[in-house]
Amino acid sequence: MVATVRPLPAWAAVESIAPKIGCVPQTLLGWVKRAEIDSGQREGLSTTERERLKALERENKELRRANEILRTASAFFAQAELDRKLKS
């Protein structure tokens, strides 16, 4: 619907269409921008790329946390082994 009203400035088109579909212009403009990015008309990460990036960041965070836990456990057990050897 916005594409058919394109000759108007983008904001004017969005403002005229938003009430017709029952949303605020800012929301509709966000959807239009997202659709343009997904179709390659505008620079930016597509929805799939953004989801993949978020998943990779989440995985990276989990792995960093697991590494920290393993590092701490390793130090603990190394110290325990040293203490055990000193008592023997």
Contacts in CASP RR format, 6 or more apart in sequence:
PFRMAT RR
TARGET T0000
AUTHOR 0000-0000-0000
METHOD contacts of the structure
MODEL  1
MVATVRPLPAWAAVESIAPKIGCVPQTLLGWVKRAEIDSGQREGLSTTER
ERLKALERENKELRRANEILRTASAFFAQAELDRKLKS
1 17 0 8 1.000
1 20 0 8 1.000
1 21 0 8 1.000
2 10 0 8 1.000
2 13 0 8 1.000
2 14 0 8 1.000
2 17 0 8 1.000
2 28 0 8 1.000
2 32 0 8 1.000
5 13 0 8 1.000
5 16 0 8 1.000
5 17 0 8 1.000
6 13 0 8 1.000
8 16 0 8 1.000
10 29 0 8 1.000
10 32 0 8 1.000
11 25 0 8 1.000
11 29 0 8 1.000
14 25 0 8 1.000
14 28 0 8 1.000
14 29 0 8 1.000
14 32 0 8 1.000
15 25 0 8 1.000
17 28 0 8 1.000
18 24 0 8 1.000
18 25 0 8 1.000
18 27 0 8 1.000
18 28 0 8 1.000
21 28 0 8 1.000
33 42 0 8 1.000
34 47 0 8 1.000
36 42 0 8 1.000
37 43 0 8 1.000
37 44 0 8 1.000
37 45 0 8 1.000
37 46 0 8 1.000
37 47 0 8 1.000
38 46 0 8 1.000
38 47 0 8 1.000
40 46 0 8 1.000
45 53 0 8 1.000
END
